[in-house]
Amino acid sequence: MGAARRLGLAAFAVLALATTSGFAESAPLVTVRFAELGAAQPVQDLGLEKGIFARHGIDLQVVHFLRGGPEATAGVASGQIDMGSYGTPILAGISFGLPIKIVASPAVKRIPFELVGRPGLTSVAELRGKVVHSGELGGGSHQSVLKILAANGLGPDDVQIAAGPGDAEMILRSGKVDAAVSGGIKRLKMVEEGTGVLLARSVDYYGHYQHSFVFATDALIRDHPETVRNYLAAERETLEYAQTHLDELIELTAKQMPTVKKSIIRAYYLEQFPLWDTSLAVDIEGTANAVTILKELKELKPTVVFDPKSWLDLRFLPPTQTSGAPG
């Protein structure tokens, strides 16, 4: 499955709390197996390192899925996951009857993918007849490639789409593709070092759209509703801590991404912080639009109907934080 777990940080935090507040003795931590995409989640790791999740009664065990949302959703279906946060494969899972509910949003709801081309390219239109790496089939990056191409007058037959896992920087450096999906720190690094040029941002093509969500399984909601609420409280505190301790966040990120200069990491977070919504509110209209777009991309059956009452459970957020702003 390509999954690895982070264990131990919360345990150390519990020992510290036991000597200062007696928390560990009075309220044992509840284990939450949490699905994330990719190998590094610096903000979440910072919260673990500082004992924030343990302070809210959560023993957070993060399972990393390296092949994207479809793989993570399969992990949920097999009973290995209690909660998670990633993109629209969550919506696909719910539409197919996966026993989960959307309970909140991550700090950034909008779609993060960006199409980066090899040096010398200046537009998406120039990709006609060329090779584009799209990421895993069924994932948000692959969906983004199709939508960006279509908006620029190109269909799947006009380019050679290479689907599958892979690091965009390494793939572009190999010279075997002309463009690849990236985003965030990696995109900033490629542009600064001249490895690639930014051709398109998915967010400019999707309109009013929410891409990423936080979900919990029906079993966790039924058996431990307070745990869902406590996780979201810990997530909000972690985000606020990261925003007010940027240097700590940069140091941790640099350890996880040693090939990236700290100046690039700083620029990334300064670019991202204004986009963060620490209320974790869900944009219901943006979610409905996401379902519509997924049907247009043939990622969902045309008969799928988005029903907020059965797809979402927002009682774990304050009443003023259940509708959200556009992603």
RABEL-V61221 format. One record per helix or strand. SS is the DSSP state (H for helix, E for strand). FROM is the first residue (numbers start at 1). TO is the last residue. If there is no record, write none. Layout:
[[SS/FROM/TO] [SS/FROM/TO]]
//
This chain:
[[E/5/6] [H/9/20] [H/23/26] [E/30/37] [H/42/49] [H/52/55] [E/58/65] [H/69/77] [E/83/86] [H/89/95] [E/100/104] [E/114/118] [H/124/127] [E/131/135] [H/140/151] [E/160/163] [H/168/174] [E/179/182] [H/184/193] [E/196/201] [H/203/206] [E/213/217] [H/218/223] [H/225/244] [H/246/256] [H/262/273] [H/284/296] [H/308/311] [E/312/312] [H/319/321]]
//
